[in-house]
Amino acid sequence: ARHPSCEVSLRFSQQHLCLLLPAGLLCYMLLLPGRSPNKILFAKDSGRLFQLDPLPLYSEKGMVERIEVVPYRLTRNLATFFTTFGVEGVFVPAQVAVAAALLARNSNLNAVLCSFFKEDLISWMVRKSRGAGQGSLHISGDTIKGLVVRNTHKVTERLKQFAPSPVGEDEVPLQSIHHQAQEICDAATSPKTLCRMDPTWHPWF
């Protein structure tokens, strides 16, 4: 549906963009797969997005596994809708700012990630044992703790790719503070990576 004015259209795209950028950051952090249209609810009246089933996939060793070549969903159609000013002027810098806030000293990110991985890994192990036809499952506390710590560390390392690198007062940065985030964004919109995805990642979705 068409919007009644350019101002309303701009507010709509801004609302859509502000909700998509944290979702993209989360997808890259947790390597969330399957961000196809059937798992994304879209409100036409407000531009709000709701992600369904945002759960990571684990390897046989219990580590979060990447199965898609794109870092997050930002198809060419979405990039065109947001325009270059929206992607490079709002989307990427905002992701850098969010990453810097999550990695701040007073952030409770590690506690949240540990709590999330503990519950999700236990659930994954239970589903795995049931699928294999096993009976009662004994889960070692040390095993869970080790997997939680390693997965949390991996997520934090991926998040650091968005955060700006520290620069001394007398130093001149050789690159933009969000050059790494821009490279990840370029990978998300590159035809070379999008062409390797399922048909639900075609530009018109």
Residue pairs with C-beta under 8 A, 6 or more apart in sequence:
1 44
3 9
3 12
12 46
12 47
13 47
13 81
13 82
13 86
14 47
14 86
14 90
15 46
15 47
15 48
16 47
16 48
16 49
16 81
16 82
17 82
17 86
17 90
17 91
18 90
18 94
19 47
19 48
19 49
20 49
20 74
20 78
20 91
21 90
21 91
21 94
21 95
21 98
22 98
23 49
23 51
23 72
23 73
24 71
24 72
24 73
24 74
24 91
24 95
24 188
25 72
25 95
25 98
25 99
25 159
25 162
26 32
26 51
26 54
27 35
27 54
27 71
27 72
27 73
28 71
28 72
28 158
28 162
28 184
29 155
29 158
29 159
30 54
30 56
30 64
30 155
31 56
31 57
31 64
31 65
31 66
31 67
31 68
31 158
32 54
32 55
32 56
33 56
33 57
33 66
33 67
33 68
34 53
35 51
35 72
35 73
36 198
36 200
36 201
36 205
37 200
37 205
38 200
39 51
39 52
39 53
40 49
40 50
40 51
40 52
40 73
41 49
41 50
41 52
42 48
42 49
42 50
43 49
43 50
55 120
56 64
56 65
56 120
57 64
57 65
57 67
58 64
58 65
58 121
58 124
59 65
62 121
62 124
62 125
62 147
62 151
63 147
63 150
63 151
63 154
64 151
64 154
64 155
68 197
69 193
69 196
69 197
70 187
70 188
70 193
70 194
70 197
70 201
71 184
71 187
71 188
72 188
73 188
73 201
74 87
74 91
74 185
74 188
74 189
75 189
75 194
75 201
75 202
75 203
75 205
76 189
76 191
76 194
76 203
77 203
77 204
77 205
79 87
79 189
82 90
82 91
87 185
87 189
88 182
88 185
91 185
92 178
92 181
92 182
92 185
93 178
93 181
95 162
95 178
95 181
95 185
96 162
96 163
96 164
96 177
96 178
96 181
98 162
99 159
99 160
99 162
99 163
99 181
100 163
100 164
101 107
102 109
102 159
103 109
103 156
103 159
103 160
103 163
109 156
109 159
110 152
110 156
113 151
113 152
113 155
113 156
114 148
114 149
114 152
117 147
117 148
117 151
117 152
118 144
118 148
121 144
121 147
121 148
121 151
122 139
122 144
125 137
125 139
126 137
129 137
161 180
161 181
161 184
162 178
162 180
162 181
162 184
164 177
164 178
165 173
165 177
167 173
167 177
176 182
187 193
194 201
194 202
194 203
